[in-house]
């Protein structure tokens, strides 16, 4: 299917990744089918694993085996998750090898309960990366203040990192600068730079969800200006992401500091557009994919959005279009008293809390199934 829209994205310099993992998609050949369609990588998070392990029976045999071995809750969780990640990495290794290490990555997230503990984040990320032992593994760490510190240290140690839950330009700039710090530390140790890769997961649709709610309340409070407020709905997220690319990615990865690292084999940290499913049914279902197509980027899509994009998506270089218009949207929001820094910080805080809740729910599910299996064994 040389003409399908996923492959067209790659022709425009963007790598489509799938935002999903289940044991079933690994064992039935579904992931290989996606690779054949044009998928170039895979991301996971605690919510995805909570849904995968908490439903169906794909994990029953492995659960029963670990219960019989006397493993505790944490050991069972890691046994299930790491096995899936290792299998996915094995399937995607073909993409990693054929792309010269540019794609084919599988992301696994450190425990979201460590989001504000840099030292423990570093410890767990190194342990996961070492245990899995594959060059196409990326460990996900959150872009919190502590996550930025951990990220720089991990890049300096040669660990591939996907920095997640980025919403603001300022946060993204801190991550991009920390990436260069880590590369310089790695270079100083005499280790090669070309083997280290990173993406910065910049979240999209959640920004519109938050901003649209504020605009709708303003419209209700001031009916005479309702049209003005509603005209801005659905525009903040893409504008925010376009400016992240233009004002951070394009600026950080050029100039003498970057050139010195690139000369030693360093790879750019690519922006990854996350949260690209459309939450508002009034909007085009592929608007966040279509609106952010450009070179040197990744777009991770959930299965439904991928199928929609294959069915009726269109491809052109939209990411670099109308930067002035993106600035205009931000200025109009500011003029209305909407504080993007405050909104994006709350989104990050809520994201950390949501992943932590999914992690707790997953642990509770595993604990209940473990007790059930222990009871049946007696």
N, C-alpha and C positions, 0 to 999 in steps of 0.2 A: 504493500500500500504506500508507494512512494509519494503519492499526492495527499496523504492524510494530514490533518492539521497539526498533529503532534510532531511529525517529521518536518513540517514546514517551520515550526518553532525553532527546531534545531538549525535549520537553514538560515534563520534570522539571528543566530547566536544565542538562543535561549534553550536551556535544557529543561524539559518537563519531567518532574519526579512525581511519584504517586504517594499520597499521604494516607497510607493504610498498610496494615499488615495483619494477617491471620494465618494460623497454621494451615488452614484449608487452602488458601491461595498459594502457599508454598508447595503443598503436597499434590495438588491437582494439576499443576502446570499453568495456573492462572498468571503467576508472576512472569513466567517466560512468555506467555501470550502478550502481556503488557509491554515487555521489552521488544517483542517483534513489532508491536504497534508504534513504538518510538519512545516509550518511557525509559529514562536514563538514570534513575535513582529512586530511593525510597526513604520516606521519613516516618517516624513513629513518635508517639507520646503516651503518657499514662492513660489518657482518655481512650485512645485507640486500643491499648492492651486491655483496659477494663472491659470494653465492649467485646473484644475477641475472646478473652478467657472466661468472662462472666456469662456467656451465652453458648448454647450448643454443647457438644461433647468432644470436640476436637482435642481437648487437653486431658480428657479423663485418664487415658492410659498412662501418660507421663505423670499425672498427679498421683495416681495409685502407686506407681513405682517409687516415687519419692517419699510417699507416706510410709510405704513398707520399709524403706531405708532409714526411716526415723529422722528425716530432715525437718528442720523447723520452718516457720513461716517465711522468713527472709530467704532462706536457702531454696525453698520451693519457688518463690517469686522469681528469684534470679535464674533458677534453673529453667523455668518456662520461657522467660523473656530472652535470656541470652541464647537459648537454643534456636529460637525463631530468628533472632538477629543474625546468628552465625549462618543459618541455612540461607537466609535472604542474601547475605553477603557472598556466599558461594555461587548463587545463581547469577548475581549481578557482576561477578568478577569478570565475566566476558566483556562487559561494557567498560569496566575500569581498564582492562588491558588494551582493548582496541582504541580507547581514547587517550592512551598514554598517561593514565592516572588523572584525567580531567573530570571524569564522570564515573557512574557506577557505584556511588556511595550509599550506605545504609546508616541511618541515624538512630541511636539509642540515647534516651534521656537519663541523666542522673536523677536521683530521687528529688522530687520537687520540695521535699521537706528540708533540703540543704540549700535552698535558694539564697539564704542570707548567711551562709557559712562557707567562706572561701576555702579554708583549709580542707574541710571534709569533701567539698566539691572536687578539689584537685585529687584527693586521695581516691575517691570512688571513680572518677573519670580515668585515672591512670590504671586502676585495677581492671575496669571494663575493657579498656583498649588493649592492655597486655593479655588479658585472658582470651579475648576474641582473636587476637593475633593476626588480623587480616588488614592489608593496607587500605581497603576501601570501607573501613569503619569510621564513622564520625560520632563523637560523643556530644550530646546536646547539653549545653549549660545555659541558664537564663541570663538575660542581659541586665540583671540587677547590679547595684554598686559592687557587691561582693562577687557577683558573677564576672564582672569586667576584670577584677583582680585575678580571679581563678583562670580566666581565659588566657590572659597574657602569660601566666606561668605555664599553662598547659601547652601553648604554642611553643614556648621556649624549651619545653621538654620533648617536642616532636609529636604531639598528639593532635590528630585531626579533630577540629571542633566545629560544631554547628551552634552558633549563638542564637538563642531563641527569645521570643517575647520582646522584640524591639518594635517600638511604636513611634518614637520621636527622632528628629534629626540629631538632636544633641546626644541622645543615647547611642545612636548609630555612629556618630563621629567618635565618641569615646571608645567604642568597640573597634573601629577601624584603626585608630591610633594605637590601641592596645595590641592589635595584630602586628603592627610594625614593631612595637616594643618587643613582642615575643619572638619575631623573626630575627631581630638584632641579637637577642639573647642566644637564640639557636645558632646563629652564625658565629658568635663569639666562642661558642663551645666547639666549633670546628665540625659541626654536623651538617649534612646536606640540607638545603632548603627545598629542593624540588619535590621531596617526598611528603611535604606537609601541605594539607589543604584545609580550607575553611570556607564556610558560608555564613552570612549574617541574615537571619530570618526576620524580615520586616513584615509585620502583620498589616493586612489591608482592610478587609470588609468590617472588622470589628470597629475600626475608626468611624466608618459611616454609621454603623449602628448607634454608637455613642453620640456623635454629632447630630445625626438626624433627630434623635430624641430631644436634644436641647432645642434645636430649631423648631420642632413641632410644638414644644411647650411655649416658646416665644410667639409662635403664630397664634396660638390659642389665647395668650395673654394680650396680644395686640392685633386684633382682627384687621385693622386698617392696613397693617404692614405684613399680613400673612403671606401674600404672594411673594414678597421679597425674601422672607425667611425660607419658604418652601422651595424657591428657585435654587437655593444652595444645597438642598438635600441630595445625597448621593454623589457629591462632588469632592468632599474633603479627602477621602481615602486615597483615591488615585492621584490627586494633587500632592498629597503628603508624600506618597511613594516616589513620584516623579522628582520631587525636590530632593529627596534622600539620594537618589541616583545622581542628579546634577550637581548638588552642593556638597556631597560627601564622597561618594564613590569616584566621581570624575576628578575631584580635587586631591583626595588622599593618594590615589594610585597614579600619581604623576609627580614630576619634580625630582630633585637630586636625591632626597632620602629614599624614595621608592626605587629610583633608577639603580642605586647602589645595591639594593636587595635583589632587584630583578636580575642584575648582572651575575648574581650568585645562584640564580635558579629559582627565586621565590615566585610563587603563584599569587595572583590577585585573589583577595577574598571576595567571592561573588555575592551580590545581594540575592537573597532568596525571597520571593513573594509568597508569604504564607497567609492562611485564612482567606483563600481566594474563592470560596463558594459564596454565592449571593444569598444573603439572609432575608432581604426584602423581596417578596414575590412581585412587587410592582416594577422591579428593575430587571433588565436583561440578565438571564441566568449565567452568562459567560462574560459579563462586563468587566470583571476584575482580571480575567485572563487576557481578554482582547485589549484592555487599556494599558497594559504594562509589558508589551513585547519589545525587547531590545537586546543588544549584544552584551555578553558577559554576565548574564543573569540566569537564575533558576526560578521556575515556578512549580511549587508543589501543590498538586490538586487532589481532592478527594475523588473517589471513584465516580460518583454521580456527575460532578462537574467535568471530569475527563470525558465521560460519555456524551455529555451535552456539547462540549467543545468539538469532539470528533463529528458529531451530527450536524452542527450548524455554526461552528465558530469560524471567524475570518481572521486572517493573519496579515498584519503589516507592521512596520516599525512605529508603534505608537508611543513608546516610552520617551522618545526625544521630542515629541510634538508639543508645542505650545507651553513651554516653560513659563512664559510670561502669564499665561492664563492660570497656571497653577499658583503662581505668586498672588495673582489677583484674588483667587478663592481664599487663600490664607489671610490676605489683608481684609477682605470683607468679613470673614469670621471674627477676626480681631476687632474690627470696627463695631461688631455686634456684642462685644464683651465676652466672647468665647475664648477661654484660655487654653490653647492647645497643649501647653506643657502640663497643665493640671489634668486635662482629659487623658492624655497619653500615659501619665504616671498612674492614674487610676486603672487604666486598661492593663498595664503591666502588673499592678498589684492584684487585680482581679484574675488575670491569667495565671499567676503563680498560685493563687488560692484555689482556682478551678482545677488545675492539674494536681494539686495536693489532695483535693477532695476525691478526684478520680483514683489517685494512688491509694488513699485510705479505703475507698469502696472496693478496690481490687483486692487489697489485703484482707478485707472483711469477707469477700467472696471466697478467696482461697482458704481462709481460716475455717469458714463454715463447711466447705467441701472436704477439707482435711479431717475435721471432727467427724463428719458423716462417714468417711471412709474408714477412720479408726474404729468407729462404732460397729461397722459391718465386719471389721476384721476380728472382732472379739467374740 
